[in-house]
Structure formats: structure tokens, C-alpha cells
Amino acid sequence: MQTPALNFSPRGLYIGGRWVAPAEGQSFASINPSNMEKLADVPAAGEADVDAAVKAAKAAFKEWSRVPLKERARCLALLADRIEENADELALFDAVDSGNAIVGMRGDMTWTADWLRYCAGLVTEIKGETFSQGDRHLNLTRRQPFGVVAKINPFNHPLRFCAEKAAAPLAAGNTVVIKGSEQAPLSSLRLGELCEGIFPAGVINILAGDGKVGSALVRHPDVRRIGFVGSVPTGRAIAKEAAADLKRVSLELGGKNPIVIFPDADPKTAALAAIKGMNMNRQGQSCSSTSRVFVHASLHDTVIAELVSLAQALPIGMPWLKENDVGPIVSQRQFDRVMGFIESAKTEGARLLTGGGRPADPSLAGGLFIAPTVFDGVTPEMRIGREEIFGPVMSVMAWDDYEAMLQQVNGVEYGLTAAIVTNDLAKAMETAERVEAGYVWINSNGRYIGAPYGGWKQSGIGEEECFDEILSYTQVKNINMRW
């Protein structure tokens, strides 16, 4: 099927409020994973461009950090308005460029606008404290911004992460340099156009390019604070590079997330929760996807039947068509990686129940589609039982011993999310307390602005999507005064 017209061509890198050509004149192709057609030539930043962007952000910080709070909030709210006004266009960009279903990408635009307004409403709450130290003595604290903040983003929420992850630093008075994902870069550069006329030049700078751009940002001496969303290996590399100058980092990393189904659960409800938790509208390419399904042995056969039926019923097709739930994998490299996991599962003895390869529809043969896949008989020793796949692959594990199950649930290096399905409130709360994860769902799914989201263990450092995220982009200064 022909790619819909996007009516957008990248004008360059967005640096210092202007569109500039890359210093080295390099570019790379943005590819539509649904049919492998080239969407656009994208300007590729190099180290000189990183340096120019950071210098522009550093210069702008002097003004932006002194902008009255009311004006800072107004700018964030104006950007929210522009995203809403262009929501359909931006969702189409992300559906075509990343392969994610357009309905989910449309939801991303709503979330992003809401989050920008949330941050705008809280700029006046970035407060310090006072301490009584006796007569003619005052001790007080102030929260002040770091300066230049680097934000490095993944492909699964291209526009949302580009705008959302910049909001908290901006609300706190920092300036930002954003590196969008090289797999889905178009909407990030389009955001630069939406920022024109709202923020002073240099407050927001947007670069495109590969991991070398992110590394150059992390190492730049004038970058004081770093935020990254992505894989654990890349997060470790960023933390290691940032440690050389003791830079503050926040990392929202991968997950190998469990959903635990108890014997009193309704099988249909449980299976539906497992499918929804997999974020199939992003092909399972989500750090929060509940890819390990721990189902009680007494419900195993019934839940498996429901799960397979639901997986097979998911409409697969071009992601810009609103009737489709499952699109293509974002890139050839990621497609090959997911297929490698599927082949390893077969070799290690897991039972393939559905999916496991390209869908039968011949009209999808030219794209990077993988049918929703369910394996049964998975053990914790198998690769698909312990490593993050970042694809539409679910691993079912039966259990009948609660303590042994908990040991398996907690027996991976990740600790981002967990889901629990039961009507037993006591058992639900006990499990929620004992599971090693930063965010736990009980008979529910979804996240809420203002509720902290962050990982334990190798799944991250810091909390996001809440007021604490805004505060994390400030540093505390204590002032001890006597008169």
C-alpha cells in the first residue's frame, strides 16, 4: 500500500532558533517500515553540531533561567496548544515513521499536551524551605536549574518523548538539547517548527543522528544534566560516560515485566489484561510491556486458549489505518533481533502456539511485520524468559507454588513494571509489596500524569511523569544568613 503523503521535509537541525545544515553535510534516510520506502533524507548531526547546539543552549540559559515563572508557564501551555492543533498530522508522522498504530499515536498527542500543561501549572511550586536557627539567624534553601540538559530519546514514542521529556527541565528553568531517535526522526524535527515563536532562541535545540550524537552530548563539558529513555546497555554506557564528570543522570530503561494471574481470576479478564499489557499497538516495543505471563496451573489451559484467540484476532496492517492494532517492527535490525529470539525459543524447547513470523497476508510481505506471538512452556533459563525482546512475543509460565513463582518473577535483572490479576485483595497487596518493580498494576492497566513512574534494579534511575521529575531538574542551594 502506498505511503500517505506527509507534506514535510526536514529543513535542517534546529539550533539556536534557526534551521542549519549539518557541519559535515551528512544525512541518512528515514524508512517507512511498513513497505521499506524512503520517507525523507534527514540531516545527520556530528560533533561540531552537538557543540553548536550546546553553546546555543548555554547562551540561552542566561535569559531563560531569569524569565518570570508566569511567562515560562505560558510558553509550555502554548506548545501544548500547538501540539493539539496539529495532533492528527503528528500522529500520522509517527505512525508512518515508527510503524506504531495511529490510534495509539493520537493518544500520545493528548498525553503530551496534558503533561506540558501539568508542568506549566507547577512552575510556581518549585519552592525551597526555611529553617529557624535562633535570633537574627535564617537558614533557607533555593532550587535552581542546572543549565544545559541533554535529552536522548527512543523510537517508540517519537513526538511524545521529544516534547514530554523536555517539559520538566524547561519548567525548572533549564535549556535543552534533544536527540531524537534515528529510527523515527521526523516528528522530532517537526516539533522544532512548532516551537518557533514560543521559546527564546536556543532554549530548545533538536538534533538528529545515531548513537555517536548521544555520546557527544553526554561527554560535552557544558551539559550538566542528562535524561535518557532506552535500553539497559545504552543506559549503562551513558552512566559510565557521565560518571567521568559526575553528571546527574536519570534513566528510564528496559523491562522484562511479569503479569501474575491468580487462581481466582476470570480467565477471559486475565487474558485480556495480558494482551493489553503487551502494548501490541506498538508491537510490544515498549519498556512496560508485560511479556512474561505467570498463570496459575489451575487456569493455564483456559487462559492459554483465550490468549491465543485474542492474539490471533488482533488486526495487523498499515499503521496509519485506524482499524489496525498491530503494525511493523521499527527497523530491519530490530526485526532480525526479534526473529532471533523466536528462533532461540524454538531451539530451547518452548512451544510456539501462534505467530512466530510474518503474517500470512501477502499485502504485508514488503514490510517488517511479525504476527503477535505466544510461547508456552517457557522456563526462566530460556532467553525469551529472561531477556528483553522489545517485540510482540509473550512467554507463558505456569505456576502452583507462590514462593517459587515470586522467586522467578524477581529473578531477572529488570524491575520496571508488574501486573497482578486477582480478586484477593490481601494476596494482591502482598504480591505488590514483594515484587521488585517500580510500578505495579492490580486489575488495571495504564498510567496517570502525576503518578511517579520509574524502574528498580537495572530498569532505571529516578522517577518521571510526576512533580518529582520537575524537582529532579533543580539543584538545592542552602543559604545560611545572620544579621
N, C-alpha and C positions, 0 to 999 in steps of 0.2 A: 504494500500500500504506500502511496506517495506521502512523503512528509508534508505536513501542513506548513504554509508559509509563516515564518516568524517575523518577517519585516524588521530585522535587526542585524546590524553588522558592527562588531566591536570597533570603537573609534581609537583605541589605544589603551594604555594603562592610565588609571585615574590617580594622578599625583599632584598634590598642591592645588587642587581645584581645577586642574587642566587635564586634557587628554593628550598624552605624549607617546610617541613611538618608542619602543624598546631601544635601549642604547646600542645593543648589538644587532638590532634589526631582525631578530629571530621570531618565529611563530610556530604554532602547532595546530593540528586540525581537531576540531570538536566533532565527534562522530555520533550519529543517531544509532543507538544500539538496537533499535527495532528493525532496521534494514541496512545498517552499516554505511549509510550515505553520509557524506561530509556536510555538516551544517554551516561551518564557518571556519575561517582562519583566525586564530586567536593570538594576540601579541604575547610573546613569552618574555617574562622579566628575567633579568640577570642580576648579578651582584651590584652593578652600578645603579640599576633601577631601585633595588632594595635600599641602597644608601640614599638615593634621592628622595624616596618616599619617607624614610625615617627622618631625614633632615627637614622635610616639609612638615611632618607631624610635630617635630621638636619645636620648630619655629611657631607653629600654630598654637602649641600648648600654652605659650605665654599669654595669649589672648583668651583662649577658651577656658583656661582654669580660673580666669577672673570674670568671666561672663556671669551676670546675675542669675541666680538659680531659676527664677521665673522664665528667663529667656532660654536657658538650657532646656527646661521642660517643654517650652513652646516648640523648639526645634525637633525634639523627639516626637512630639504629637503631630507635627506637620509631616514628618516622614511616615508616620503611621497612616495619615490620611492619604498620602500619595500611593502607598502600597495597596491600600484598599481600593483606590480609584483604578489601579492597574492590575488588580488581583487576577483577573481572568487571563490577561496576557502573560503575567509572570508564572502562573500555574502551567500554562501551555509550554513556556520555555523549559520549565523543569521537567515536565512530563516527556517532552521530546528529547531533551539533552541527557537526562539521567535514566529514563525508562520507567520512572515511578508513575503509578496511576494518577490521572489528573484530579480525581476527586480528593485523594489524599493531599495532593499538592495545593489544591484550592483551600483545604483546611489549614495548610501551612501558612497561607497568607493571613487568614483570620487570626491564628495564634500569634504571628509576628506582630501584627498591628496591636493586638491586645497587650503583648509583652512590652512594646515600646511605650504604650500609654501607662502601663503599670510602673515602669521605670520613671516616666515623666512625673507621675503623681507622687513619687517617693524622694525626689531630689532634696526636698526640704527636711527630710527625716535623717539625712546623713549628719548626725549630731555627735558631739563629744560629751564629756561628763565633767562635773566639778566636784572637788573634794575639799572638805573643811579641814584645815591644818592648824587652826588656832587663830588668835587675834592677829590682825594685819598680815595674814598669810592666805594665799589662794593657790590651789593646785587645779589645773584644768587640762583637758585633752582636746585636741582637734584632729579631725580626719581630713587628710589631704591626699590629692591624687598622686600617682606615681610619675606620670609623664607620658611617654610613648608606650603604648600597649600593642603587642603583636597578637593577632588572632589568625589561627590556622585551622581551616575547616575541611570537612569531608564532603562526599558527593551525595549522600542520601537525603539531605535537606538543603539543597544549594542556596536558594534565596533566603530561606528562613534562618539558617545558621549565619549567613553573611550579615544580615541585619540584626537578628536577635542577639548574637554573641558580641556585637559592638555596643549594644544599648547600655548595659551596665557600666562598662568603662566610660562611656560618654556622659552618662548621668553623674558619675563621680568626678568628672572634670578632666579626664584623660583624653588624649587624642589616639587614634588607632591607625594601624596599617594592617589590612586584611589580605590574606592569601586565600583565594577561593580554590575549590577543587579543580585539578586539571582534567578530571573525567567529565565534569559538568560545569563549565566556567561561565556560560553565557549570562545567566540571570545575575550573577555577582557583578559583572561589568555593567549590566543594565541598571543595577542599583546605584552605581555612580551617577548615572544620568538623573535618577530620582532625587539624589542628594543635592544636585545643583540648585543654588539659590536658597538653600536652607541653612547649611552649616558654613562657617567661615572657611576659606581655602586652607587645605592641609589638615583639617580636623579629621576627615575620613579620607583614606587613601586605599585603593584597591589594586592588587596585583594578580596576575595570572601566571602559572608556571608549575613546574614539578617540585619534587621534594628539596631540590637544591635551593629554591627560593625560600622555603620554610626554614631550612638550616641557616641560610644567611641572615634571616630575620632574627632567629634565636641568638645567633652569635654577635649581632650588631651591638656595639658598646652603648648606644643611646636607647636601646629597647630595655625598659625597666621591668616590664611585667608581660607574661606570656599566657595565653589561653589556647588550648588545643583540644579538638574533638577528633577521635580516630582510633587507630589500632593500638594495642598494647606495645608491640615492638617499636612503633614510631614514637609513642609516648615516652618509652624508656630512653630512646635516643635524644629526644628533646630535653628531658630532665637531666640527662648526663651533660649535654652541651650547656644548658642553663646553669648547671652547678658550678661551672668554672668561674662565673661572676656572681654566684649566689643570687640569681634572679628568682623572683617569686613566680611560681607556675601553678596553673590549675589544669587538670587533665580529666577529660571525660572519655573513658576508654572502652574497650570491648566487654562482652559478656558471654557467658555460656549458661544462660539463665534457665532455672527449673520452673516447671509448674507441677505442683503436687496435688494429686487427685485422691481424696479420701474415700473410704468405702460407703459413706452415707451420701455421696454426691449423686446428683442426677446425671446419668451418662451423657445425655444429649447436651445438657448445660455445660458439662465438663469439656466435652469435645469441642463445642463452640468456643469456649474460653481459650482452649489450646490453639485453635486456628486463629482467633483474633489476636492472641498474644504473639503470634509469629509475624505479624505485620506483613502479610502477603501482598499488600498493596505497594510494598517496597521490596517484594521478592525475598523477604527475610533479611534484607540488607539493613538491619537496624541493630544497634548495640543492645537494645532492651528486649529483643525477640526471645520468647520462651521456647527454646529449641529442644530442651530435654523434658520429656513428658514422663513423670513418675506416677504411674497409675496403679492403684491397689489391685492385687491379683484377683480379687472377687469381681472387679468391674472390667478387667482387662479386655476380654473378648468383645464386650458390648461397646466399650469406649473406642476400641480399635475400629470396629465396624463403622461407627459414627464418624470417626476421624477421617477414615479413608473416603467415605461418602462425601463429606464436606470438602475435602481437598480436591476430589475429582470434579466437584460441581463449581469450583471457582472459575469464572470466565477469564480466559487467557487471550491476550491480543494487544493491539496497538494501544499504548497507554494514554494517548490523547483522546480516546473514545471513552465516554463516561460509563459505558456499560461494562467495561473491562476492569477486573480487580488485580490481575497479575500481568506485569509487563516483562521486559527483558532484563537480564543482568547488565550492569552498567558498562562493562568493557570486556574485550576478549580475554584479557589477563584474568579478570575476576571470574569469568565464565569457566575458563580452564581450571582455575583453582577449585571452584565448587564441584566440577565434574571429577576432579582428582579425589576429593573427599568421598564422593559417591562410589567411585571405583574401589577406594580403600575399604569402605564399609562392606561391600560385597566380598572382597578378599578376606576380611577379618571375620566373616560369618554372620553379619547382620542380615535380616530377612527384608528384602525390598517388597513393600506392599502396594505402592503406587508411585508413579512418576519415575524419577531416576534418569531423565534425559530430556531431549527435545519433545515438545508436544506433537501429536500426530497431524495437526492441521498444516497442510503444505504451504499455506499462505504465510506461515510464520518461519519457514525454513531459512530465510535470509537474515533473520535476527538472532540475538543471543538469548533465546527463550529456554527456560528449564521448567518443566511441569512441577507443580508442588509435589514434594517427595516425602514419603513416610517410611521409616525403617522400624521394624520391631526386633526384639531380641538383642538390643544394644546393651553392651556392658561398659563400665567406666574405663576399661583399659583401651577400648577402641578409640581411634582418632575422632570419630564423629561423636563420641561420648564425652570427650574432654577438651577438644579444641574448637575455637570459634570458627564457624564456616562462613558466615555472612552470606547466606543463600537460603533458598526455600526448602530446607531439609530439616525434618523433625525426627528425633530419636526417642523411641518409646522404651521405657524400662519398667517392668513390673516389680512391685514390692509387697511384702507382707509383714516385714519386721520394721517397726517405726524407727528404732535407733540405727539400724543398718542403713535404712533409707536416708536418714539425716546425714549420716557419715558420707554417703555417696553425693548427696546434694551439695555438701560443703567441701567435697574432695577435689575441687578444681581451683585453679589459680584466680579465677574471676569471682566477683561479688557485686554485680551491678543491680539486678532485679531478681525477684522471685514472685511466683503466684501460687495461691492456695485456694483450692475449691473444696468446701465442706460446710455443713450446717452446724457443726460442733464448735461453738464459739471458744470454749476453753482450749480445744486442740488447735484451733486456728491461731489463737494468740500465743500459745506455747511455741508453735512452729515458727510464727513470725518473729518471736524473740530469739529463737535459736538458729535460724537460718542466717548465714553470713552474706548478707546483701544490704545495700544501702536503700533500696526502695522495694516495698513488699505490697502486692495486691492481695486482697482477700475477697473472693467472689466478685471481682470487678476488673476493669481494665481502663487505662487512660491516665493522663496526668493533668495537674491543675496548676495554673500560674499562682505563685506564692508558696507552693508546697516544695520543700527542698528535694532536689534530685541529684544524687551523686553515688559513686561506687565505693565499695570496700576492696581491700586487698589490691590485686593488680588492675582493678577496674576504674581506678581514678584517684584524684586528689581534689578535694573541695566540693562544695555544693553549688548547684545552679538553679535557675528558674525561681528564685526567691529573693527576699531582701538581703540575705547574707551574701548573695552573689555581688550585689552592688557594693556592699561594705568591703568585699574582698579586693576591690579595685581602689581601696584607700589604704594609707598607712597612718598609724597613730603617732601623733606628736604630743608629748607631755610638757606642759609649761608650768613651772613652779615659781610663784611670784610672792614677794614680800614688799610691803610698802610702809 
